[in-house]
Amino acid sequence: QSGTLTVVKPGNGYTFRFSYAFGGASGTLESGDVRQVSHAAGRAVYRWRVPEELAQQIPDALRGTGTMSMAVYSGAEQVGSVQTAFTAYVPPSMAPTASVQVSAVSGWGVCVQGLSRVQYTVTAAGAGGASVQACRFTCGGQTVAGLSGKTAPIAAAGTLIPSAVVTDSRGRSVTAESEAVTVYAYHQPTLAAEVIRCKADGTAAEDGAYLKVTGTASCASVGGRNTVQVRVRWRPAGGSWSGYTTLVNGAETVVGGGLAADTAYEAEVSAADTVGGVRTVRQ
């Protein structure tokens, strides 16, 4: 912005040349930098547009002090000089800039509650010589420090708007938001199961060679991407498991055919969804 230089002088016939020092910078006020806005016998007022580059001399502060010097001329002869201090302030427009990009870290192409993490990258820069000092990324109630990284698994479901707060070496901050992230609700599969020992036709029999199994399961939709599969396996008490047999969800299925009449068996019905959740019932 423009600063005002007010000169109290002994009378007409004097001219003035201005120069400044600020931090490690110095310069002379040429005709394009300073202009006279009023003039009288004992007083003259000049206006000086302060160069924005001076902000680079105070990268860690919002203001700094310099020295303005004025050489006094009577005609062509320099008859003296005076100095005074001035304070330059970094304008509010010289704040950091930032943008943030996010992506879901998962194997399903979407963000799943309790399983997926959010990975982020912040692009930031200081202004007027300031440097970026800190960055805090926030998403779903979590805060992560640094210009890049990832969160822990996101516990909340819904539409989240991740944001990053970037602070520069002057203590000024800016907040940047990314595009909204949809976190799909997720829960483990639910399962209700019933296993009855039976004959080949499904008639209940304690010494039957077959098992009649009903498994009814459901799972979280996850935006229509999740499905659940119901299956069963069995073993003699204390023995080895058979392979899995896939069941029709909610329907009775007769399996086995080789169960020994005088042996007790254990059956395990499980519901496994695409996301990887498993619910198991043993009888």
Backbone as CSV, one residue per row, in Angstrom:
resi,resn,N_x,N_y,N_z,CA_x,CA_y,CA_z,C_x,C_y,C_z
1,GLN,0.843,-1.183,0.000,0.000,0.000,0.000,0.883,1.240,0.000
2,SER,0.235,2.392,-0.078,0.995,3.636,-0.107,1.249,4.143,1.305
3,GLY,2.447,4.672,1.508,2.799,5.314,2.758,2.984,6.806,2.529
4,THR,2.825,7.577,3.572,2.921,9.040,3.455,4.214,9.531,4.085
5,LEU,4.919,10.382,3.361,6.150,11.016,3.857,5.856,12.501,4.029
6,THR,5.869,12.961,5.256,5.572,14.369,5.533,6.873,15.077,5.890
7,VAL,7.207,16.098,5.134,8.479,16.812,5.309,8.195,18.212,5.833
8,VAL,8.745,18.521,6.996,8.694,19.885,7.518,10.006,20.563,7.133
9,LYS,9.908,21.669,6.394,11.115,22.275,5.827,11.209,23.752,6.225
10,PRO,12.414,24.346,6.139,12.589,25.735,6.566,12.030,26.756,5.578
11,GLY,11.679,26.337,4.408,11.144,27.278,3.433,11.241,26.715,2.042
12,ASN,10.823,27.511,1.054,10.921,27.074,-0.327,12.375,27.073,-0.778
13,GLY,12.634,26.471,-1.903,13.981,26.457,-2.445,14.748,25.198,-2.128
14,TYR,14.123,24.277,-1.413,14.779,23.027,-1.073,14.111,21.876,-1.846
15,THR,14.924,20.925,-2.227,14.417,19.691,-2.832,14.944,18.515,-2.015
16,PHE,14.307,17.347,-2.263,14.604,16.192,-1.405,14.702,14.933,-2.252
17,ARG,15.605,14.054,-1.830,15.727,12.737,-2.448,15.662,11.693,-1.330
18,PHE,14.855,10.659,-1.616,14.580,9.674,-0.568,15.212,8.321,-0.915
19,SER,15.633,7.638,0.126,16.106,6.250,-0.014,15.701,5.500,1.250
20,TYR,15.685,4.168,1.158,15.240,3.377,2.303,16.140,2.160,2.477
21,ALA,16.117,1.641,3.702,16.762,0.361,4.025,15.773,-0.430,4.867
22,PHE,15.588,-1.692,4.485,14.619,-2.537,5.207,15.155,-3.961,5.176
23,GLY,15.548,-4.461,6.349,16.192,-5.766,6.368,17.447,-5.730,5.522
24,GLY,17.562,-6.673,4.616,18.718,-6.684,3.723,18.464,-5.974,2.412
25,ALA,17.342,-5.295,2.284,16.991,-4.613,1.039,17.154,-3.111,1.197
26,SER,17.479,-2.459,0.119,17.578,-0.998,0.114,17.223,-0.507,-1.272
27,GLY,16.891,0.762,-1.369,16.519,1.295,-2.668,16.357,2.793,-2.607
28,THR,16.299,3.392,-3.773,16.081,4.827,-3.927,14.690,5.054,-4.482
29,LEU,14.009,6.040,-3.952,12.659,6.333,-4.427,12.755,7.210,-5.659
30,GLU,12.528,6.590,-6.795,12.567,7.322,-8.058,11.228,8.005,-8.291
31,SER,11.152,8.733,-9.392,9.938,9.508,-9.662,8.702,8.623,-9.793
32,GLY,8.896,7.388,-10.258,7.752,6.495,-10.387,7.302,5.905,-9.071
33,ASP,8.156,5.981,-8.032,7.828,5.390,-6.729,7.210,6.389,-5.769
34,VAL,7.524,7.660,-5.929,7.078,8.671,-4.976,6.541,9.873,-5.756
35,ARG,5.470,10.434,-5.227,4.920,11.640,-5.862,4.495,12.620,-4.784
36,GLN,4.617,13.881,-5.118,4.249,14.937,-4.177,2.747,15.176,-4.272
37,VAL,2.082,15.154,-3.109,0.629,15.340,-3.112,0.219,16.703,-2.545
38,SER,1.142,17.391,-1.818,0.857,18.759,-1.375,2.176,19.486,-1.156
39,HIS,2.116,20.793,-1.255,3.357,21.569,-1.166,3.034,22.952,-0.618
40,ALA,3.804,23.363,0.373,3.695,24.707,0.939,5.086,25.146,1.353
41,ALA,5.199,26.401,1.819,6.520,26.928,2.168,7.186,26.114,3.252
42,GLY,6.435,25.669,4.241,7.047,24.970,5.360,6.703,23.499,5.456
43,ARG,6.016,22.985,4.450,5.586,21.587,4.580,5.325,20.991,3.199
44,ALA,5.775,19.764,3.031,5.509,19.034,1.782,5.124,17.608,2.151
45,VAL,4.186,17.057,1.395,3.728,15.703,1.646,3.925,14.875,0.374
46,TYR,4.551,13.720,0.547,4.804,12.809,-0.566,4.108,11.472,-0.278
47,ARG,3.806,10.769,-1.325,3.195,9.440,-1.167,4.093,8.418,-1.864
48,TRP,4.380,7.343,-1.101,5.301,6.301,-1.575,4.592,4.959,-1.577
49,ARG,4.600,4.304,-2.710,4.028,2.954,-2.770,5.116,1.969,-2.354
50,VAL,4.857,1.285,-1.247,5.850,0.370,-0.678,5.935,-0.889,-1.543
51,PRO,7.125,-1.282,-1.981,7.253,-2.475,-2.829,6.847,-3.751,-2.089
52,GLU,6.066,-4.591,-2.747,5.656,-5.850,-2.121,6.853,-6.746,-1.816
53,GLU,7.929,-6.590,-2.568,9.080,-7.464,-2.371,9.687,-7.323,-0.978
54,LEU,9.421,-6.198,-0.308,9.990,-6.019,1.035,9.476,-7.063,2.008
55,ALA,8.318,-7.659,1.721,7.787,-8.691,2.608,8.747,-9.876,2.707
56,GLN,9.540,-10.094,1.677,10.474,-11.211,1.697,11.580,-11.026,2.736
57,GLN,11.732,-9.808,3.217,12.742,-9.545,4.242,12.269,-9.961,5.641
58,ILE,10.973,-10.200,5.779,10.433,-10.595,7.095,9.557,-11.842,6.912
59,PRO,10.164,-12.968,6.522,9.371,-14.175,6.246,8.723,-14.774,7.486
60,ASP,9.194,-14.396,8.684,8.668,-14.986,9.907,7.899,-13.984,10.758
61,ALA,7.583,-12.816,10.198,6.914,-11.773,10.984,5.864,-11.077,10.130
62,LEU,4.900,-10.451,10.816,3.840,-9.716,10.121,4.187,-8.248,9.916
63,ARG,5.251,-7.774,10.555,5.677,-6.401,10.353,7.170,-6.291,10.633
64,GLY,7.762,-5.243,10.104,9.185,-5.016,10.318,9.489,-3.530,10.247
65,THR,10.616,-3.142,10.813,11.003,-1.734,10.877,12.175,-1.463,9.952
66,GLY,12.064,-0.365,9.191,13.146,0.055,8.303,13.500,1.507,8.561
67,THR,14.411,2.021,7.766,14.853,3.411,7.899,14.648,4.141,6.575
68,MET,13.982,5.294,6.646,13.835,6.160,5.489,14.826,7.313,5.632
69,SER,15.622,7.539,4.602,16.611,8.625,4.610,16.197,9.684,3.596
70,MET,16.444,10.925,3.927,16.113,12.033,3.029,17.327,12.946,2.899
71,ALA,17.839,13.015,1.699,18.923,13.960,1.413,18.299,15.297,1.033
72,VAL,18.809,16.415,1.626,18.246,17.758,1.435,19.185,18.553,0.535
73,TYR,18.583,19.138,-0.512,19.364,19.898,-1.476,18.859,21.332,-1.531
74,SER,19.834,22.242,-1.623,19.535,23.641,-1.929,20.133,23.889,-3.296
75,GLY,19.276,23.932,-4.269,19.775,23.948,-5.637,20.389,22.603,-5.949
76,ALA,21.644,22.623,-6.423,22.316,21.374,-6.749,23.173,20.869,-5.594
77,GLU,23.234,21.619,-4.526,24.132,21.276,-3.419,23.368,20.547,-2.309
78,GLN,23.922,19.422,-1.875,23.336,18.717,-0.731,23.767,19.435,0.530
79,VAL,22.785,19.832,1.330,23.081,20.603,2.528,22.817,19.810,3.803
80,GLY,22.354,18.583,3.669,22.139,17.783,4.863,21.305,16.550,4.556
81,SER,21.069,15.791,5.601,20.219,14.606,5.462,19.592,14.299,6.817
82,VAL,18.426,13.638,6.781,17.743,13.214,7.995,17.220,11.796,7.783
83,GLN,17.022,11.121,8.867,16.492,9.748,8.825,15.330,9.615,9.808
84,THR,14.453,8.686,9.510,13.373,8.336,10.436,12.996,6.879,10.216
85,ALA,12.488,6.260,11.238,12.088,4.850,11.141,10.683,4.747,10.560
86,PHE,10.447,3.652,9.868,9.086,3.365,9.399,8.806,1.883,9.622
87,THR,7.547,1.569,9.734,7.114,0.185,9.933,6.307,-0.266,8.718
88,ALA,6.673,-1.416,8.176,5.945,-2.003,7.044,5.207,-3.237,7.539
89,TYR,3.953,-3.360,7.132,3.090,-4.465,7.559,2.807,-5.382,6.375
90,VAL,2.880,-6.669,6.628,2.531,-7.637,5.587,1.013,-7.628,5.421
91,PRO,0.500,-7.382,4.226,-0.950,-7.276,4.047,-1.644,-8.625,4.226
92,PRO,-2.912,-8.605,4.611,-3.660,-9.863,4.799,-3.709,-10.724,3.543
93,SER,-3.573,-10.089,2.377,-3.614,-10.865,1.130,-2.422,-11.799,0.989
94,MET,-1.357,-11.528,1.725,-0.179,-12.403,1.681,-0.358,-13.530,2.684
95,ALA,-1.215,-14.453,2.333,-1.502,-15.631,3.158,-1.139,-16.874,2.362
96,PRO,-0.938,-17.999,3.020,-0.596,-19.218,2.278,-1.757,-19.667,1.391
97,THR,-1.430,-20.430,0.378,-2.433,-21.051,-0.482,-2.310,-22.562,-0.339
98,ALA,-3.427,-23.263,-0.508,-3.400,-24.714,-0.333,-4.549,-25.350,-1.090
99,SER,-4.327,-26.575,-1.527,-5.379,-27.417,-2.096,-5.134,-28.831,-1.598
100,VAL,-6.178,-29.640,-1.542,-6.054,-30.990,-0.988,-6.773,-31.970,-1.897
101,GLN,-6.156,-33.121,-2.107,-6.744,-34.209,-2.876,-6.768,-35.457,-2.005
102,VAL,-7.851,-36.234,-2.112,-7.991,-37.431,-1.291,-8.402,-38.609,-2.159
103,SER,-8.139,-39.803,-1.639,-8.599,-41.038,-2.273,-8.802,-42.073,-1.183
104,ALA,-9.658,-43.044,-1.458,-9.940,-44.104,-0.492,-8.938,-45.234,-0.662
105,VAL,-8.380,-45.695,0.454,-7.470,-46.839,0.436,-8.291,-48.072,0.789
106,SER,-8.704,-48.821,-0.214,-9.501,-50.023,0.010,-9.410,-50.901,-1.215
107,GLY,-9.917,-52.116,-1.086,-9.898,-53.027,-2.214,-11.220,-53.089,-2.945
108,TRP,-12.127,-52.139,-2.657,-13.476,-52.221,-3.227,-13.810,-51.033,-4.102
109,GLY,-12.872,-50.090,-4.251,-13.124,-48.932,-5.080,-13.972,-47.867,-4.417
110,VAL,-14.434,-48.131,-3.202,-15.215,-47.160,-2.432,-14.700,-47.158,-1.004
111,CYS,-15.150,-46.163,-0.243,-14.738,-46.044,1.153,-15.760,-46.754,2.030
112,VAL,-15.303,-47.727,2.825,-16.189,-48.575,3.626,-15.954,-48.277,5.108
113,GLN,-17.035,-48.059,5.823,-16.977,-47.732,7.247,-16.212,-48.790,8.037
114,GLY,-15.268,-48.315,8.838,-14.517,-49.200,9.717,-13.415,-49.987,9.044
115,LEU,-13.302,-49.896,7.717,-12.306,-50.685,6.989,-11.381,-49.827,6.132
116,SER,-11.931,-48.814,5.478,-11.140,-48.018,4.542,-10.444,-46.854,5.245
117,ARG,-9.295,-46.503,4.720,-8.570,-45.324,5.156,-8.660,-44.271,4.062
118,VAL,-8.489,-43.003,4.426,-8.452,-41.916,3.447,-7.008,-41.444,3.304
119,GLN,-6.533,-41.485,2.088,-5.175,-41.014,1.783,-5.271,-39.612,1.197
120,TYR,-4.358,-38.732,1.604,-4.466,-37.333,1.167,-3.113,-36.779,0.756
121,THR,-3.161,-35.748,-0.079,-1.982,-34.980,-0.469,-2.373,-33.506,-0.502
122,VAL,-1.621,-32.673,0.192,-1.872,-31.235,0.233,-0.771,-30.527,-0.549
123,THR,-1.177,-29.660,-1.457,-0.243,-28.795,-2.180,-0.365,-27.402,-1.590
124,ALA,0.719,-26.873,-1.041,0.659,-25.595,-0.326,1.894,-24.755,-0.627
125,ALA,1.739,-23.448,-0.493,2.850,-22.521,-0.697,2.633,-21.284,0.159
126,GLY,3.742,-20.717,0.652,3.678,-19.459,1.364,3.685,-18.298,0.379
127,ALA,3.398,-17.091,0.872,3.387,-15.889,0.034,4.310,-14.846,0.625
128,GLY,4.877,-14.028,-0.238,5.715,-12.934,0.237,6.929,-13.373,1.009
129,GLY,7.519,-14.497,0.619,8.720,-14.984,1.287,8.474,-15.925,2.444
130,ALA,7.231,-16.080,2.864,6.931,-16.990,3.975,7.016,-18.437,3.497
131,SER,7.259,-19.335,4.437,7.328,-20.762,4.132,6.205,-21.495,4.848
132,VAL,5.877,-22.671,4.353,4.854,-23.496,4.995,5.467,-24.169,6.215
133,GLN,4.846,-23.994,7.356,5.374,-24.523,8.604,4.625,-25.748,9.104
134,ALA,3.326,-25.812,8.862,2.547,-26.919,9.430,1.318,-27.170,8.574
135,CYS,0.850,-28.416,8.627,-0.375,-28.804,7.935,-1.111,-29.812,8.800
136,ARG,-2.414,-29.594,8.993,-3.268,-30.523,9.740,-4.422,-30.937,8.842
137,PHE,-4.497,-32.235,8.574,-5.571,-32.785,7.745,-6.619,-33.407,8.647
138,THR,-7.896,-33.123,8.382,-8.983,-33.624,9.213,-10.020,-34.319,8.347
139,CYS,-10.435,-35.517,8.802,-11.471,-36.264,8.083,-12.136,-37.244,9.045
140,GLY,-13.453,-37.208,9.118,-14.196,-38.169,9.936,-13.800,-38.168,11.395
141,GLY,-13.476,-36.994,11.930,-13.104,-36.903,13.340,-11.645,-37.208,13.623
142,GLN,-10.863,-37.519,12.598,-9.435,-37.794,12.772,-8.608,-36.613,12.266
143,THR,-7.469,-36.383,12.891,-6.540,-35.336,12.463,-5.167,-35.951,12.263
144,VAL,-4.579,-35.679,11.100,-3.257,-36.202,10.749,-2.369,-35.021,10.391
145,ALA,-1.131,-35.009,10.898,-0.187,-33.930,10.607,0.656,-34.272,9.388
146,GLY,1.006,-33.239,8.623,1.871,-33.426,7.468,1.154,-33.110,6.167
147,LEU,1.935,-32.890,5.121,1.372,-32.535,3.816,0.837,-33.742,3.069
148,SER,1.139,-34.933,3.529,0.588,-36.142,2.910,0.548,-37.242,3.953
149,GLY,-0.315,-38.213,3.730,-0.436,-39.323,4.666,-1.777,-39.999,4.505
150,LYS,-2.159,-40.759,5.509,-3.460,-41.409,5.481,-3.985,-41.574,6.893
151,THR,-5.296,-41.681,6.988,-5.956,-41.804,8.275,-5.969,-43.258,8.721
152,ALA,-6.414,-43.470,9.940,-6.797,-44.806,10.390,-8.135,-45.133,9.723
153,PRO,-8.618,-46.371,9.835,-9.931,-46.683,9.258,-11.006,-45.702,9.740
154,ILE,-11.817,-45.246,8.801,-12.840,-44.249,9.107,-14.013,-44.902,9.839
155,ALA,-14.318,-44.398,11.033,-15.357,-45.014,11.856,-16.749,-44.523,11.511
156,ALA,-16.859,-43.325,10.941,-18.175,-42.743,10.667,-18.620,-43.079,9.252
157,ALA,-19.933,-43.183,9.065,-20.507,-43.377,7.736,-21.226,-42.107,7.319
158,GLY,-21.349,-41.895,6.018,-22.036,-40.716,5.509,-21.158,-39.941,4.553
159,THR,-21.543,-38.703,4.296,-20.787,-37.836,3.398,-19.851,-36.967,4.221
160,LEU,-18.569,-37.126,4.005,-17.553,-36.373,4.746,-16.872,-35.383,3.817
161,ILE,-16.488,-34.240,4.356,-15.738,-33.242,3.580,-14.382,-33.066,4.252
162,PRO,-13.351,-33.758,3.766,-12.021,-33.612,4.352,-11.495,-32.187,4.150
163,SER,-10.687,-31.733,5.090,-10.111,-30.394,4.992,-8.692,-30.409,5.530
164,ALA,-7.931,-29.400,5.120,-6.559,-29.242,5.596,-6.347,-27.794,5.995
165,VAL,-5.705,-27.576,7.142,-5.341,-26.235,7.603,-3.825,-26.095,7.469
166,VAL,-3.406,-25.146,6.647,-1.975,-24.910,6.408,-1.586,-23.601,7.080
167,THR,-0.494,-23.634,7.846,0.000,-22.458,8.561,1.385,-22.107,8.051
168,ASP,1.621,-20.800,7.799,2.928,-20.382,7.292,3.823,-19.887,8.421
169,SER,5.023,-19.466,8.055,6.013,-19.047,9.051,5.645,-17.741,9.737
170,ARG,4.650,-17.038,9.224,4.171,-15.823,9.893,3.015,-16.119,10.835
171,GLY,2.571,-17.371,10.868,1.450,-17.737,11.723,0.099,-17.586,11.061
172,ARG,0.084,-17.254,9.789,-1.183,-17.129,9.074,-1.605,-18.489,8.549
173,SER,-2.923,-18.704,8.548,-3.439,-20.016,8.159,-4.474,-19.882,7.055
174,VAL,-4.621,-20.954,6.315,-5.662,-21.057,5.303,-6.240,-22.465,5.384
175,THR,-7.537,-22.583,5.137,-8.212,-23.876,5.153,-8.631,-24.253,3.741
176,ALA,-8.285,-25.469,3.339,-8.658,-25.976,2.019,-9.513,-27.223,2.201
177,GLU,-10.557,-27.337,1.405,-11.430,-28.506,1.462,-11.325,-29.297,0.170
178,SER,-11.441,-30.618,0.301,-11.437,-31.478,-0.878,-12.873,-31.744,-1.299
179,GLU,-13.024,-32.508,-2.368,-14.349,-32.966,-2.741,-14.888,-33.898,-1.647
180,ALA,-16.201,-33.981,-1.567,-16.824,-34.813,-0.551,-16.474,-36.282,-0.754
181,VAL,-16.350,-37.002,0.351,-16.064,-38.433,0.327,-17.261,-39.163,0.923
182,THR,-17.783,-40.144,0.183,-18.893,-40.951,0.690,-18.339,-42.192,1.370
183,VAL,-18.668,-42.351,2.652,-18.268,-43.536,3.412,-19.509,-44.414,3.574
184,TYR,-19.489,-45.595,2.964,-20.656,-46.470,2.994,-20.722,-47.226,4.317
185,ALA,-21.921,-47.274,4.867,-22.128,-47.977,6.130,-21.821,-49.465,5.951
186,TYR,-21.221,-50.049,6.988,-20.881,-51.467,6.909,-21.049,-52.118,8.271
187,HIS,-21.512,-53.368,8.245,-21.557,-54.195,9.444,-21.254,-55.634,9.027
188,GLN,-20.857,-56.439,9.981,-20.608,-57.850,9.698,-21.906,-58.515,9.228
189,PRO,-21.811,-59.581,8.424,-23.029,-60.276,7.984,-23.828,-60.782,9.181
190,THR,-25.142,-60.870,9.002,-26.000,-61.507,10.002,-26.336,-62.909,9.505
191,LEU,-26.542,-63.834,10.442,-26.774,-65.227,10.057,-27.659,-65.915,11.081
192,ALA,-28.673,-66.595,10.578,-29.471,-67.525,11.396,-29.380,-68.890,10.726
193,ALA,-29.069,-69.941,11.506,-28.847,-71.257,10.906,-29.507,-72.357,11.725
194,GLU,-29.919,-73.393,11.023,-30.481,-74.581,11.668,-29.942,-75.818,10.950
195,VAL,-29.455,-76.795,11.710,-28.920,-78.035,11.140,-29.632,-79.218,11.799
196,ILE,-30.170,-80.099,10.979,-30.858,-81.309,11.474,-30.247,-82.521,10.781
197,ARG,-29.974,-83.564,11.564,-29.510,-84.816,10.962,-30.726,-85.518,10.349
198,CYS,-30.527,-86.091,9.167,-31.695,-86.596,8.455,-31.331,-87.723,7.492
199,LYS,-32.370,-88.257,6.870,-32.208,-89.235,5.795,-32.082,-88.503,4.460
200,ALA,-31.928,-89.239,3.393,-31.730,-88.648,2.075,-32.899,-87.782,1.655
201,ASP,-34.115,-88.114,2.096,-35.292,-87.350,1.698,-35.563,-86.172,2.622
202,GLY,-34.653,-85.939,3.602,-34.813,-84.819,4.511,-35.564,-85.127,5.763
203,THR,-36.024,-86.390,5.909,-36.726,-86.767,7.133,-35.732,-86.822,8.294
204,ALA,-36.075,-86.211,9.404,-35.181,-86.162,10.559,-34.884,-87.563,11.065
205,ALA,-33.612,-87.837,11.366,-33.191,-89.139,11.891,-31.881,-88.941,12.632
206,GLU,-31.826,-89.339,13.905,-30.627,-89.132,14.714,-29.420,-89.889,14.175
207,ASP,-29.646,-90.969,13.436,-28.530,-91.721,12.875,-28.455,-91.564,11.359
208,GLY,-29.090,-90.507,10.838,-29.114,-90.300,9.399,-27.735,-90.021,8.828
209,ALA,-27.579,-90.323,7.553,-26.295,-90.126,6.863,-26.180,-88.728,6.252
210,TYR,-27.233,-87.909,6.434,-27.267,-86.580,5.800,-27.520,-85.494,6.855
211,LEU,-27.311,-84.240,6.388,-27.647,-83.063,7.199,-28.600,-82.188,6.390
212,LYS,-29.646,-81.742,7.038,-30.541,-80.764,6.407,-30.208,-79.394,7.015
213,VAL,-29.767,-78.514,6.161,-29.215,-77.235,6.635,-30.031,-76.078,6.059
214,THR,-30.355,-75.137,6.932,-30.976,-73.877,6.499,-30.124,-72.733,7.045
215,GLY,-29.625,-71.904,6.141,-28.845,-70.734,6.559,-29.435,-69.481,5.917
216,THR,-29.824,-68.507,6.738,-30.400,-67.256,6.243,-29.475,-66.118,6.654
217,ALA,-28.934,-65.412,5.649,-27.925,-64.383,5.924,-28.262,-63.088,5.198
218,SER,-27.742,-62.006,5.711,-27.850,-60.702,5.054,-26.549,-59.944,5.284
219,CYS,-26.332,-58.906,4.475,-25.091,-58.136,4.603,-25.363,-56.675,4.298
220,ALA,-24.411,-55.811,4.647,-24.507,-54.386,4.319,-24.411,-54.212,2.804
221,SER,-25.174,-53.287,2.264,-25.217,-53.096,0.811,-23.909,-52.556,0.244
222,VAL,-23.272,-51.608,0.960,-22.050,-50.920,0.491,-22.273,-50.403,-0.934
223,GLY,-23.347,-49.653,-1.097,-23.628,-49.062,-2.396,-23.958,-50.076,-3.470
224,GLY,-24.496,-51.215,-3.070,-24.848,-52.249,-4.032,-23.698,-53.118,-4.477
225,ARG,-22.542,-52.948,-3.835,-21.353,-53.693,-4.248,-21.116,-54.954,-3.428
226,ASN,-21.852,-55.138,-2.345,-21.568,-56.240,-1.426,-22.616,-57.344,-1.562
227,THR,-22.179,-58.580,-1.539,-23.082,-59.740,-1.542,-22.609,-60.720,-0.476
228,VAL,-23.470,-61.663,-0.121,-23.137,-62.628,0.912,-23.356,-64.042,0.384
229,GLN,-22.483,-64.940,0.782,-22.586,-66.356,0.399,-22.708,-67.189,1.667
230,VAL,-23.639,-68.143,1.648,-23.839,-69.039,2.794,-23.273,-70.412,2.438
231,ARG,-22.560,-71.014,3.377,-21.933,-72.323,3.132,-21.896,-73.123,4.429
232,VAL,-21.645,-74.429,4.294,-21.604,-75.306,5.453,-20.455,-76.302,5.298
233,ARG,-19.923,-76.709,6.434,-18.961,-77.822,6.480,-19.225,-78.591,7.760
234,TRP,-18.727,-79.821,7.849,-18.990,-80.657,9.024,-17.797,-81.563,9.309
235,ARG,-17.817,-82.144,10.496,-16.742,-83.055,10.881,-17.229,-83.956,11.998
236,PRO,-16.653,-85.130,12.090,-16.911,-85.963,13.266,-16.361,-85.257,14.502
237,ALA,-16.980,-85.449,15.635,-16.521,-84.783,16.845,-15.031,-85.051,17.053
238,GLY,-14.232,-83.957,17.060,-12.793,-84.063,17.249,-12.034,-84.421,15.989
239,GLY,-12.717,-84.556,14.849,-12.060,-84.945,13.609,-11.754,-83.756,12.713
240,SER,-11.538,-84.004,11.425,-11.171,-82.977,10.451,-12.414,-82.488,9.710
241,TRP,-12.375,-81.227,9.321,-13.494,-80.629,8.608,-13.582,-81.156,7.173
242,SER,-14.798,-81.261,6.689,-15.014,-81.517,5.266,-14.770,-80.226,4.497
243,GLY,-14.839,-80.274,3.188,-14.805,-79.048,2.403,-16.129,-78.311,2.539
244,TYR,-16.152,-77.043,2.090,-17.378,-76.251,2.178,-18.355,-76.653,1.075
245,THR,-19.631,-76.640,1.425,-20.714,-76.815,0.462,-21.543,-75.533,0.463
246,THR,-21.732,-74.957,-0.717,-22.485,-73.712,-0.826,-23.979,-73.980,-0.709
247,LEU,-24.677,-73.136,0.043,-26.119,-73.263,0.261,-26.859,-72.150,-0.462
248,VAL,-28.133,-72.385,-0.707,-29.001,-71.328,-1.208,-29.497,-70.543,-0.008
249,ASN,-29.240,-69.244,-0.015,-29.568,-68.388,1.118,-31.062,-68.492,1.455
250,GLY,-31.355,-68.919,2.683,-32.722,-68.988,3.160,-33.473,-70.259,2.808
251,ALA,-32.856,-71.168,2.069,-33.551,-72.398,1.639,-32.965,-73.614,2.336
252,GLU,-33.797,-74.670,2.533,-33.313,-75.930,3.089,-32.481,-76.661,2.039
253,THR,-31.341,-77.198,2.470,-30.487,-77.961,1.578,-30.038,-79.224,2.300
254,VAL,-30.151,-80.374,1.645,-29.691,-81.644,2.204,-28.286,-81.904,1.680
255,VAL,-27.341,-82.118,2.599,-25.943,-82.338,2.225,-25.432,-83.580,2.948
256,GLY,-24.235,-84.003,2.588,-23.600,-85.148,3.256,-23.830,-86.421,2.461
257,GLY,-24.284,-87.455,3.156,-24.514,-88.752,2.525,-23.575,-89.813,3.022
258,GLY,-22.560,-89.424,3.790,-21.624,-90.430,4.265,-21.424,-90.400,5.756
259,LEU,-22.374,-89.827,6.488,-22.220,-89.733,7.940,-22.448,-91.097,8.584
260,ALA,-21.537,-91.484,9.496,-21.641,-92.768,10.184,-22.782,-92.728,11.194
261,ALA,-23.554,-93.792,11.235,-24.747,-93.829,12.091,-24.423,-93.690,13.564
262,ASP,-23.278,-94.212,14.002,-22.975,-94.226,15.438,-21.970,-93.145,15.835
263,THR,-21.849,-92.112,15.010,-20.876,-91.045,15.289,-21.589,-89.699,15.410
264,ALA,-21.138,-88.898,16.387,-21.665,-87.539,16.542,-20.890,-86.582,15.622
265,TYR,-21.592,-85.597,15.037,-20.976,-84.651,14.104,-21.206,-83.210,14.558
266,GLU,-20.270,-82.392,14.160,-20.375,-80.939,14.388,-20.510,-80.270,13.022
267,ALA,-21.447,-79.340,12.905,-21.642,-78.606,11.645,-21.351,-77.129,11.874
268,GLU,-20.757,-76.490,10.862,-20.456,-75.062,10.924,-21.066,-74.390,9.697
269,VAL,-22.004,-73.497,9.928,-22.613,-72.711,8.862,-22.012,-71.308,8.932
270,SER,-21.601,-70.780,7.785,-20.973,-69.455,7.780,-21.554,-68.595,6.667
271,ALA,-21.564,-67.304,6.928,-21.967,-66.304,5.934,-20.752,-65.412,5.687
272,ALA,-20.277,-65.373,4.438,-19.099,-64.584,4.080,-19.501,-63.569,3.021
273,ASP,-19.193,-62.275,3.270,-19.554,-61.266,2.279,-18.360,-60.886,1.419
274,THR,-18.617,-60.086,0.382,-17.573,-59.699,-0.573,-16.493,-58.873,0.094
275,VAL,-16.892,-58.045,1.058,-15.931,-57.171,1.736,-14.934,-57.973,2.563
276,GLY,-15.347,-59.138,3.033,-14.452,-59.979,3.818,-14.963,-60.307,5.193
277,GLY,-16.139,-59.825,5.533,-16.712,-60.146,6.837,-17.287,-61.552,6.854
278,VAL,-17.142,-62.248,7.994,-17.627,-63.627,8.130,-18.384,-63.761,9.449
279,ARG,-19.561,-64.354,9.389,-20.313,-64.707,10.590,-20.488,-66.211,10.605
280,THR,-20.266,-66.880,11.761,-20.272,-68.342,11.838,-21.196,-68.827,12.954
281,VAL,-21.937,-69.890,12.662,-22.770,-70.563,13.664,-22.382,-72.032,13.660
282,ARG,-22.095,-72.601,14.840,-21.751,-74.017,14.944,-22.811,-74.761,15.755
283,GLN,-23.100,-75.974,15.294,-24.026,-76.829,16.036,-23.464,-78.233,16.057
